[in-house]
Structure formats: C-alpha cells, structure tokens
C-alpha cells in the first residue's frame, strides 16, 4: 500500500531564490527514484513555510531515498535552506 509523506519546512527566506533553483535541479531525481509516485512543492510565504508533499510505494522506499540523498550530500545542502530541520510525517491512505 502506498504512503503519503509530508515534510514541513521552515524556510530561510533570504535563500528562497537559490532554494527554488536547487529544487528545480534536484526534483527530477527524486521523481525518478524507485518507489516514488509523486512529489509536489507548496509554499506559504506568509508563514515562511514550504510543504514537500509526496506519495511513495512504501515507507521503506522513502527511507531508502532519504539514505541515498544523505550519503551523496544532497540532504546536507537542502537543510541549509531551512531554519530548523524539516518535520517528516507518514500517512496511510484510508478507503472511507
């Protein structure tokens, strides 16, 4: 069963332009990673918040992606755009 993953990120608005460039360069890799179904980026400028909204085939595949970007340095660069580490949440879809 697929899983919805959200990452709530408090962004450093002084770096928004470089963050957008970084996302444009790196989102295609995330979208092609095994197990990824979808990635959307949403901004709330009034709250200086970005939501990374993703669907993955499983939690394990998402965690494999996080491990991959941690090992290759992408995660370390990504967090430089945030004021605090992102809050990651996993949600299981329900048929209601």
Biotite code that builds the C-alpha atoms (Angstrom):
import biotite.structure as struc

atoms = struc.array([
    struc.Atom([0.000, 0.000, 0.000], chain_id="A", res_id=1, res_name="UNK", atom_name="CA", element="C"),
    struc.Atom([1.292, 3.479, -0.841], chain_id="A", res_id=2, res_name="UNK", atom_name="CA", element="C"),
    struc.Atom([2.126, 6.090, 1.764], chain_id="A", res_id=3, res_name="UNK", atom_name="CA", element="C"),
    struc.Atom([1.763, 9.869, 1.820], chain_id="A", res_id=4, res_name="UNK", atom_name="CA", element="C"),
    struc.Atom([4.865, 11.629, 3.112], chain_id="A", res_id=5, res_name="UNK", atom_name="CA", element="C"),
    struc.Atom([4.903, 15.265, 4.154], chain_id="A", res_id=6, res_name="UNK", atom_name="CA", element="C"),
    struc.Atom([7.892, 17.366, 5.085], chain_id="A", res_id=7, res_name="UNK", atom_name="CA", element="C"),
    struc.Atom([7.067, 20.677, 6.720], chain_id="A", res_id=8, res_name="UNK", atom_name="CA", element="C"),
    struc.Atom([9.983, 23.044, 6.308], chain_id="A", res_id=9, res_name="UNK", atom_name="CA", element="C"),
    struc.Atom([10.543, 26.468, 7.846], chain_id="A", res_id=10, res_name="UNK", atom_name="CA", element="C"),
    struc.Atom([12.488, 28.206, 5.097], chain_id="A", res_id=11, res_name="UNK", atom_name="CA", element="C"),
    struc.Atom([15.137, 30.873, 5.262], chain_id="A", res_id=12, res_name="UNK", atom_name="CA", element="C"),
    struc.Atom([13.519, 33.490, 3.026], chain_id="A", res_id=13, res_name="UNK", atom_name="CA", element="C"),
    struc.Atom([16.917, 35.086, 2.354], chain_id="A", res_id=14, res_name="UNK", atom_name="CA", element="C"),
    struc.Atom([17.741, 31.960, 0.342], chain_id="A", res_id=15, res_name="UNK", atom_name="CA", element="C"),
    struc.Atom([14.418, 31.432, -1.489], chain_id="A", res_id=16, res_name="UNK", atom_name="CA", element="C"),
    struc.Atom([15.812, 32.080, -4.975], chain_id="A", res_id=17, res_name="UNK", atom_name="CA", element="C"),
    struc.Atom([18.645, 29.607, -4.558], chain_id="A", res_id=18, res_name="UNK", atom_name="CA", element="C"),
    struc.Atom([16.242, 27.110, -2.926], chain_id="A", res_id=19, res_name="UNK", atom_name="CA", element="C"),
    struc.Atom([13.978, 27.238, -5.980], chain_id="A", res_id=20, res_name="UNK", atom_name="CA", element="C"),
    struc.Atom([16.969, 26.693, -8.284], chain_id="A", res_id=21, res_name="UNK", atom_name="CA", element="C"),
    struc.Atom([18.131, 23.805, -6.091], chain_id="A", res_id=22, res_name="UNK", atom_name="CA", element="C"),
    struc.Atom([14.654, 22.210, -6.217], chain_id="A", res_id=23, res_name="UNK", atom_name="CA", element="C"),
    struc.Atom([14.418, 22.625, -9.997], chain_id="A", res_id=24, res_name="UNK", atom_name="CA", element="C"),
    struc.Atom([17.741, 20.830, -10.367], chain_id="A", res_id=25, res_name="UNK", atom_name="CA", element="C"),
    struc.Atom([17.046, 18.015, -7.897], chain_id="A", res_id=26, res_name="UNK", atom_name="CA", element="C"),
    struc.Atom([13.312, 17.229, -8.056], chain_id="A", res_id=27, res_name="UNK", atom_name="CA", element="C"),
    struc.Atom([13.647, 15.252, -11.310], chain_id="A", res_id=28, res_name="UNK", atom_name="CA", element="C"),
    struc.Atom([15.992, 12.851, -9.476], chain_id="A", res_id=29, res_name="UNK", atom_name="CA", element="C"),
    struc.Atom([13.536, 12.418, -6.613], chain_id="A", res_id=30, res_name="UNK", atom_name="CA", element="C"),
    struc.Atom([10.682, 11.791, -9.033], chain_id="A", res_id=31, res_name="UNK", atom_name="CA", element="C"),
    struc.Atom([12.700, 9.084, -10.822], chain_id="A", res_id=32, res_name="UNK", atom_name="CA", element="C"),
    struc.Atom([13.836, 7.307, -7.650], chain_id="A", res_id=33, res_name="UNK", atom_name="CA", element="C"),
    struc.Atom([12.436, 3.752, -7.309], chain_id="A", res_id=34, res_name="UNK", atom_name="CA", element="C"),
    struc.Atom([9.189, 3.795, -5.358], chain_id="A", res_id=35, res_name="UNK", atom_name="CA", element="C"),
    struc.Atom([8.394, 7.481, -5.884], chain_id="A", res_id=36, res_name="UNK", atom_name="CA", element="C"),
    struc.Atom([4.900, 8.101, -7.195], chain_id="A", res_id=37, res_name="UNK", atom_name="CA", element="C"),
    struc.Atom([4.609, 11.891, -6.907], chain_id="A", res_id=38, res_name="UNK", atom_name="CA", element="C"),
    struc.Atom([6.303, 14.976, -5.414], chain_id="A", res_id=39, res_name="UNK", atom_name="CA", element="C"),
    struc.Atom([4.666, 18.399, -5.091], chain_id="A", res_id=40, res_name="UNK", atom_name="CA", element="C"),
    struc.Atom([6.114, 21.535, -3.549], chain_id="A", res_id=41, res_name="UNK", atom_name="CA", element="C"),
    struc.Atom([3.849, 24.096, -1.885], chain_id="A", res_id=42, res_name="UNK", atom_name="CA", element="C"),
    struc.Atom([4.809, 27.445, -0.374], chain_id="A", res_id=43, res_name="UNK", atom_name="CA", element="C"),
    struc.Atom([3.125, 29.593, 2.263], chain_id="A", res_id=44, res_name="UNK", atom_name="CA", element="C"),
    struc.Atom([5.178, 32.792, 2.030], chain_id="A", res_id=45, res_name="UNK", atom_name="CA", element="C"),
    struc.Atom([3.296, 34.492, 4.870], chain_id="A", res_id=46, res_name="UNK", atom_name="CA", element="C"),
    struc.Atom([4.441, 31.756, 7.272], chain_id="A", res_id=47, res_name="UNK", atom_name="CA", element="C"),
    struc.Atom([7.839, 31.187, 5.603], chain_id="A", res_id=48, res_name="UNK", atom_name="CA", element="C"),
    struc.Atom([6.888, 27.561, 5.176], chain_id="A", res_id=49, res_name="UNK", atom_name="CA", element="C"),
    struc.Atom([7.344, 25.013, 2.417], chain_id="A", res_id=50, res_name="UNK", atom_name="CA", element="C"),
    struc.Atom([5.478, 21.722, 2.288], chain_id="A", res_id=51, res_name="UNK", atom_name="CA", element="C"),
    struc.Atom([7.011, 18.838, 0.381], chain_id="A", res_id=52, res_name="UNK", atom_name="CA", element="C"),
    struc.Atom([4.054, 16.561, -0.352], chain_id="A", res_id=53, res_name="UNK", atom_name="CA", element="C"),
    struc.Atom([4.970, 13.112, -1.675], chain_id="A", res_id=54, res_name="UNK", atom_name="CA", element="C"),
    struc.Atom([3.460, 9.730, -2.449], chain_id="A", res_id=55, res_name="UNK", atom_name="CA", element="C"),
    struc.Atom([5.699, 6.684, -2.181], chain_id="A", res_id=56, res_name="UNK", atom_name="CA", element="C"),
    struc.Atom([5.092, 2.989, -2.771], chain_id="A", res_id=57, res_name="UNK", atom_name="CA", element="C"),
    struc.Atom([6.216, 2.310, 0.821], chain_id="A", res_id=58, res_name="UNK", atom_name="CA", element="C"),
    struc.Atom([7.858, 3.884, 3.858], chain_id="A", res_id=59, res_name="UNK", atom_name="CA", element="C"),
    struc.Atom([10.910, 1.691, 3.237], chain_id="A", res_id=60, res_name="UNK", atom_name="CA", element="C"),
    struc.Atom([11.360, 3.119, -0.264], chain_id="A", res_id=61, res_name="UNK", atom_name="CA", element="C"),
    struc.Atom([11.101, 6.659, 1.055], chain_id="A", res_id=62, res_name="UNK", atom_name="CA", element="C"),
    struc.Atom([13.656, 5.884, 3.756], chain_id="A", res_id=63, res_name="UNK", atom_name="CA", element="C"),
    struc.Atom([15.944, 4.395, 1.080], chain_id="A", res_id=64, res_name="UNK", atom_name="CA", element="C"),
    struc.Atom([15.680, 7.679, -0.809], chain_id="A", res_id=65, res_name="UNK", atom_name="CA", element="C"),
    struc.Atom([16.489, 9.689, 2.334], chain_id="A", res_id=66, res_name="UNK", atom_name="CA", element="C"),
    struc.Atom([19.508, 7.451, 2.944], chain_id="A", res_id=67, res_name="UNK", atom_name="CA", element="C"),
    struc.Atom([20.625, 7.935, -0.665], chain_id="A", res_id=68, res_name="UNK", atom_name="CA", element="C"),
    struc.Atom([20.426, 11.750, -0.557], chain_id="A", res_id=69, res_name="UNK", atom_name="CA", element="C"),
    struc.Atom([22.084, 11.801, 2.863], chain_id="A", res_id=70, res_name="UNK", atom_name="CA", element="C"),
    struc.Atom([25.018, 9.751, 1.604], chain_id="A", res_id=71, res_name="UNK", atom_name="CA", element="C"),
    struc.Atom([25.509, 11.808, -1.573], chain_id="A", res_id=72, res_name="UNK", atom_name="CA", element="C"),
    struc.Atom([25.317, 15.210, 0.168], chain_id="A", res_id=73, res_name="UNK", atom_name="CA", element="C"),
    struc.Atom([22.018, 16.441, -1.286], chain_id="A", res_id=74, res_name="UNK", atom_name="CA", element="C"),
    struc.Atom([20.280, 16.378, 2.118], chain_id="A", res_id=75, res_name="UNK", atom_name="CA", element="C"),
    struc.Atom([23.077, 18.380, 3.733], chain_id="A", res_id=76, res_name="UNK", atom_name="CA", element="C"),
    struc.Atom([22.681, 21.063, 1.076], chain_id="A", res_id=77, res_name="UNK", atom_name="CA", element="C"),
    struc.Atom([18.873, 21.015, 1.266], chain_id="A", res_id=78, res_name="UNK", atom_name="CA", element="C"),
    struc.Atom([18.769, 21.673, 5.019], chain_id="A", res_id=79, res_name="UNK", atom_name="CA", element="C"),
    struc.Atom([20.914, 24.803, 4.585], chain_id="A", res_id=80, res_name="UNK", atom_name="CA", element="C"),
    struc.Atom([17.768, 26.452, 3.178], chain_id="A", res_id=81, res_name="UNK", atom_name="CA", element="C"),
    struc.Atom([15.779, 25.744, 6.369], chain_id="A", res_id=82, res_name="UNK", atom_name="CA", element="C"),
    struc.Atom([15.705, 27.465, 9.737], chain_id="A", res_id=83, res_name="UNK", atom_name="CA", element="C"),
    struc.Atom([15.137, 24.136, 11.545], chain_id="A", res_id=84, res_name="UNK", atom_name="CA", element="C"),
    struc.Atom([15.176, 20.502, 10.390], chain_id="A", res_id=85, res_name="UNK", atom_name="CA", element="C"),
    struc.Atom([12.019, 19.504, 8.480], chain_id="A", res_id=86, res_name="UNK", atom_name="CA", element="C"),
    struc.Atom([9.192, 17.668, 10.224], chain_id="A", res_id=87, res_name="UNK", atom_name="CA", element="C"),
    struc.Atom([8.603, 14.388, 8.380], chain_id="A", res_id=88, res_name="UNK", atom_name="CA", element="C"),
    struc.Atom([5.249, 12.601, 8.699], chain_id="A", res_id=89, res_name="UNK", atom_name="CA", element="C"),
    struc.Atom([3.940, 9.387, 7.169], chain_id="A", res_id=90, res_name="UNK", atom_name="CA", element="C"),
    struc.Atom([0.229, 8.899, 6.460], chain_id="A", res_id=91, res_name="UNK", atom_name="CA", element="C"),
    struc.Atom([-1.527, 5.724, 5.388], chain_id="A", res_id=92, res_name="UNK", atom_name="CA", element="C"),
    struc.Atom([-4.355, 6.228, 2.875], chain_id="A", res_id=93, res_name="UNK", atom_name="CA", element="C"),
    struc.Atom([-7.772, 5.069, 4.041], chain_id="A", res_id=94, res_name="UNK", atom_name="CA", element="C"),
    struc.Atom([-10.670, 3.865, 1.892], chain_id="A", res_id=95, res_name="UNK", atom_name="CA", element="C"),
    struc.Atom([-13.538, 5.714, 3.512], chain_id="A", res_id=96, res_name="UNK", atom_name="CA", element="C"),
])
